[in-house]
Amino acid sequence: MSRKKIYNPLSKEGVDDRAVIGGNPTGLVELTKVKYQWAINLWDLMLANTWFPKEVDMTQDAKDYKYLSSEEKRMYDLVLSQLIFMDSIQTNQLQDNINPFITAPEINVLLARQSFEEALHSSSYAVMVESISENTEEIYDMWRKDAILYKKNSYIAAVYDELVSNPSDESKLLAMFAVQILEGIYFYSGFTAMYTLARAGKMLGSAQMIRFIQRDEITHLLVFQNMINTTRKERPELFTKALEDRVYQMFEEATRLEIEWGQHISGNNILGFTDEIIDQYIKYLCDGRLKAVHLNPLYNAQHPIKWVDKFSQFNEQKSNFFEATVSNYSKGSLSFDDF
């Protein structure tokens, strides 16, 4: 149950013997032959999607920010503070808490790339904060002062800490679900708040930065959905009723926290971003994420703001959020159908 060895010369593991968890790798990154083609497809996609924060011009946003209402400024600042936390924790915990327990080299390199992208997102938020904020330290320290933000952050971190304190195969699997939830639910009130401002013609540079970030996060979501589904095939005995009950509890709590957070930042009607819309949208996302890993939906919710999907995409992008299917979802022409 311990972390994999960095170098394991006694291993005789062949390609077909690889496993997401519980394998016995040599420690060498051998990618000429792989077991999980979906991992290489996603690796190629991540490379094709490479971008840098300075590609986005924030000049107009610095001017727009000064004319936002006090409620809009509060929403913008709270969103940034929360996004900074989530990508900060992902940068660290992917490499410290998850990758050491994953035993397939093609997935190891994928998670290393994901960790880089999370760090890149942190750099993006720094560009946004320093370009527009009247008080940068206030944004970075909001988690200390805002009770709802502190509660949400603390819950997210606690789930990851469980893996460190008890690195069983069950807790490794639960950590995969926790990342799926983070990548697929916890970002979305913030993303939608940014798009709501942009839809009103405000903070367009920020929305463009979020588009780049969301494109990466959807790819990260696919990474962990595939890890979960592959583990289900390799280790079906782990998917007990008790474990699935725990997963449903995690999704329910995440949905509750994200709805509370979205309603907290929106003030119940900033530019039509209402409590009811937030409630239905997050429940809709929860249902989709559950179905993607072969679990039953909890809410049977309908999508209340379909404009968000189109608004969040680049013109050339086509994506099915809830199936492991991506086509033309990059700056280049990379295209493939199935992971």
C-alpha positions in Angstrom: 0.0 0.0 0.0 3.1 2.3 0.2 4.2 4.6 -2.5 5.8 3.1 -5.6 9.6 2.8 -5.7 11.5 5.4 -7.7 13.7 2.7 -9.0 12.7 -1.0 -8.8 15.3 -3.2 -10.7 13.8 -6.4 -9.4 10.5 -5.8 -11.2 9.6 -8.1 -14.1 6.4 -6.2 -14.9 5.5 -6.2 -18.6 3.3 -3.7 -20.5 0.2 -6.0 -20.1 0.8 -6.3 -16.4 0.6 -2.5 -15.8 -2.1 -1.3 -13.5 -3.4 2.1 -12.5 -2.9 1.3 -8.8 -1.2 -1.7 -7.3 1.3 -2.4 -10.1 5.0 -3.2 -9.7 6.8 -0.8 -12.1 10.5 -0.6 -12.6 10.4 3.2 -12.2 11.5 3.8 -15.8 9.2 5.8 -18.1 8.8 3.5 -21.0 6.4 4.9 -23.5 7.3 3.0 -26.7 4.7 0.5 -25.7 1.8 1.4 -23.5 -1.2 -0.3 -22.0 -3.5 2.8 -21.8 -3.8 4.4 -25.2 -6.2 7.0 -23.8 -3.4 8.4 -21.6 -1.2 9.0 -24.7 -4.1 10.5 -26.5 -4.6 12.9 -23.7 -0.9 13.6 -23.4 -0.8 14.6 -27.1 -3.9 16.8 -26.5 -2.3 18.6 -23.6 0.8 19.3 -25.6 -1.2 20.6 -28.5 -3.2 22.9 -26.1 0.0 24.6 -24.7 -0.6 28.2 -24.0 0.8 31.0 -21.8 -0.9 33.6 -19.7 0.8 36.5 -21.4 -1.0 35.6 -24.6 -4.1 37.3 -23.1 -4.3 41.1 -23.1 -5.6 42.4 -19.8 -5.3 46.1 -20.6 -9.0 46.7 -21.1 -9.9 44.7 -18.0 -7.8 47.0 -15.8 -10.0 49.8 -17.1 -13.2 47.9 -16.9 -12.6 46.8 -13.3 -12.7 50.4 -12.0 -16.3 50.7 -13.3 -17.7 47.5 -12.0 -20.3 47.9 -9.3 -19.3 47.1 -5.8 -21.2 43.8 -6.0 -19.5 42.9 -9.3 -16.0 43.7 -7.8 -16.8 41.5 -4.8 -17.8 38.6 -7.0 -14.8 39.0 -9.3 -12.4 39.1 -6.3 -14.0 36.1 -4.5 -13.9 34.0 -7.7 -10.2 34.8 -8.2 -9.4 33.9 -4.6 -11.2 30.6 -4.8 -9.7 29.7 -8.2 -6.2 30.5 -6.8 -6.7 28.1 -3.9 -7.9 25.2 -6.1 -5.1 25.3 -8.6 -2.6 25.8 -5.8 -3.7 22.7 -4.0 -3.9 20.7 -7.3 -0.3 21.7 -8.3 1.0 20.2 -5.0 -1.3 17.3 -4.3 -1.2 15.7 -7.8 2.6 15.2 -7.4 2.7 14.7 -3.6 -0.5 12.8 -2.9 -1.6 11.0 -6.0 1.1 10.4 -8.6 3.3 8.5 -6.1 0.6 5.8 -5.8 -0.2 5.5 -9.6 1.8 2.7 -11.1 1.5 3.1 -14.9 4.2 5.3 -16.4 2.0 6.6 -19.2 -0.4 7.9 -16.5 2.5 9.2 -14.4 3.7 11.5 -17.2 0.1 12.6 -17.8 -0.2 13.7 -14.1 3.1 15.5 -14.3 1.8 17.5 -17.2 -1.4 18.2 -15.4 0.5 19.5 -12.4 2.4 21.8 -14.7 -0.9 23.1 -16.1 -2.2 23.7 -12.6 0.9 25.8 -11.9 0.3 27.6 -15.2 -3.2 28.5 -14.0 -1.8 29.9 -10.8 0.4 32.1 -12.9 -2.6 33.1 -15.0 -4.5 34.2 -11.8 -1.4 36.2 -10.7 -1.6 38.0 -14.1 -5.3 38.7 -13.5 -4.8 39.9 -9.9 -1.9 42.1 -10.6 -3.4 43.6 -13.7 -6.7 44.7 -12.3 -6.9 44.5 -8.5 -6.7 47.5 -6.3 -5.4 45.3 -3.4 -3.6 42.1 -4.5 -3.0 40.9 -0.9 -6.7 41.2 -0.1 -7.5 38.7 -2.8 -4.9 36.2 -1.8 -6.0 36.4 1.8 -9.8 36.2 1.3 -9.8 32.6 2.4 -8.8 33.8 5.9 -11.7 36.2 6.2 -14.6 34.8 4.2 -16.2 32.0 6.2 -17.9 30.3 3.3 -14.7 30.3 1.2 -12.7 28.9 4.2 -15.3 26.2 4.7 -15.2 25.1 1.1 -11.4 25.1 0.9 -11.1 23.1 4.2 -13.5 20.4 3.0 -11.6 20.0 -0.3 -8.2 19.7 1.4 -9.5 17.2 4.0 -10.5 14.7 1.4 -7.0 14.7 0.0 -5.4 14.4 3.4 -7.3 11.1 4.0 -5.2 9.4 1.3 -1.9 10.5 3.0 -3.1 9.2 6.4 -4.5 5.9 5.0 -3.0 5.0 1.6 -5.2 2.0 1.0 -6.4 1.1 -2.5 -9.9 2.3 -1.5 -8.6 5.7 -0.4 -6.6 5.9 -3.7 -9.8 5.4 -5.6 -11.6 7.9 -3.4 -8.9 10.4 -4.2 -9.5 9.9 -7.9 -13.2 10.7 -7.3 -12.2 13.7 -5.3 -10.2 15.1 -8.2 -13.0 14.4 -10.6 -15.3 16.4 -8.3 -12.8 19.2 -8.1 -12.2 19.4 -11.8 -15.8 18.8 -12.7 -17.9 20.7 -10.1 -15.9 23.1 -7.9 -14.6 25.4 -10.6 -17.9 26.0 -12.3 -19.6 28.7 -10.2 -16.5 30.8 -10.6 -16.1 30.1 -14.3 -19.8 31.0 -14.9 -19.5 34.2 -12.9 -16.7 35.3 -15.1 -18.6 34.5 -18.2 -21.7 36.3 -16.9 -19.6 39.5 -16.6 -18.2 39.0 -20.1 -21.6 38.4 -21.6 -22.5 41.9 -20.3 -19.4 43.2 -22.1 -17.2 43.5 -19.0 -13.8 41.9 -18.2 -13.5 40.2 -21.6 -9.8 39.5 -21.1 -10.5 37.7 -17.9 -13.1 35.6 -19.7 -10.6 34.7 -22.4 -8.1 33.6 -19.7 -10.8 31.5 -18.1 -11.5 29.8 -21.5 -7.9 28.7 -21.7 -8.0 27.4 -18.1 -11.4 25.7 -18.5 -10.2 23.9 -21.6 -7.3 22.5 -19.5 -9.7 21.6 -16.7 -12.0 19.6 -19.0 -9.0 17.6 -20.1 -8.0 17.0 -16.5 -11.5 15.8 -15.9 -11.1 13.3 -18.7 -7.9 12.1 -17.2 -9.5 11.1 -13.9 -12.7 9.8 -15.4 -10.6 7.4 -17.4 -8.5 6.5 -14.4 -11.7 5.6 -12.5 -13.3 3.7 -15.3 -10.0 1.8 -16.0 -9.7 0.9 -12.3 -13.3 -0.3 -12.3 -12.3 -2.8 -15.0 -9.0 -3.8 -13.3 -10.2 -3.9 -9.7 -14.0 -4.4 -9.7 -13.8 -5.7 -6.1 -13.0 -2.1 -5.0 -16.4 -0.8 -6.2 -18.3 -2.1 -3.2 -21.7 -0.7 -2.2 -20.0 0.9 0.8 -17.5 2.7 -1.4 -20.1 3.8 -3.9 -22.3 5.1 -1.0 -19.3 7.2 0.1 -18.8 8.5 -3.4 -22.4 9.6 -3.6 -22.0 11.3 -0.2 -18.9 13.1 -1.6 -20.9 14.3 -4.7 -23.8 15.4 -2.6 -21.6 17.4 -0.3 -19.7 18.9 -3.2 -22.9 19.9 -4.9 -24.2 21.5 -1.7 -21.0 23.4 -1.1 -20.7 24.6 -4.7 -24.3 25.8 -4.8 -23.8 27.6 -1.5 -20.6 29.2 -2.9 -22.2 30.2 -6.2 -25.1 31.8 -4.4 -22.7 33.5 -2.0 -20.7 35.2 -4.7 -23.6 36.1 -6.9 -25.7 38.0 -4.4 -28.8 36.3 -5.9 -28.9 38.3 -9.1 -25.8 39.8 -10.5 -26.6 40.2 -14.2 -29.2 37.4 -14.0 -26.9 34.9 -12.2 -29.7 33.8 -9.8 -29.8 31.4 -6.9 -32.2 29.1 -8.9 -29.9 29.0 -11.9 -26.9 28.2 -9.8 -28.8 25.4 -8.0 -29.9 23.7 -11.2 -26.6 24.2 -13.0 -24.5 22.6 -10.3 -26.9 19.7 -9.9 -26.8 19.2 -13.7 -23.0 19.1 -13.6 -23.1 16.6 -10.8 -25.4 14.3 -12.7 -23.2 14.4 -15.7 -20.0 13.6 -13.8 -21.7 10.7 -12.1 -22.9 9.2 -15.4 -19.4 9.6 -16.9 -18.1 7.1 -14.3 -21.1 4.7 -14.6 -23.0 5.8 -11.5 -26.6 6.9 -11.4 -27.5 10.6 -11.4 -28.7 12.2 -8.2 -30.9 15.0 -9.4 -32.0 14.5 -13.0 -31.5 18.3 -13.4 -31.8 20.1 -16.7 -29.2 22.6 -18.0 -30.5 26.1 -17.2 -27.9 28.2 -18.9 -26.8 26.5 -22.1 -25.3 29.7 -23.4 -22.4 29.1 -21.0 -21.2 26.0 -22.9 -21.0 28.0 -26.2 -19.6 31.1 -24.5 -16.8 29.0 -22.9 -15.5 27.5 -26.1 -13.1 28.7 -28.8 -14.7 28.8 -32.2 -13.0 25.6 -33.4 -13.7 23.6 -30.3 -16.2 20.7 -30.1 -16.5 18.8 -26.9 -18.8 16.4 -25.1 -18.3 17.3 -21.5 -19.7 14.1 -20.0 -18.2 11.5 -22.3 -14.6 10.8 -22.9 -14.8 12.3 -26.3 -12.9 15.3 -27.7 -12.5 16.5 -31.2 -10.7 19.6 -32.5 -10.4 20.7 -28.9 -7.0 22.4 -29.3 -5.3 25.3 -31.0 -4.1 22.8 -33.6 -5.9 20.2 -35.6 -5.6 17.2 -33.3 -8.6 15.0 -33.4 -9.6 11.7 -31.9 -12.8 10.1 -30.8 -12.4 7.8 -27.9 -10.2 7.5 -24.8 
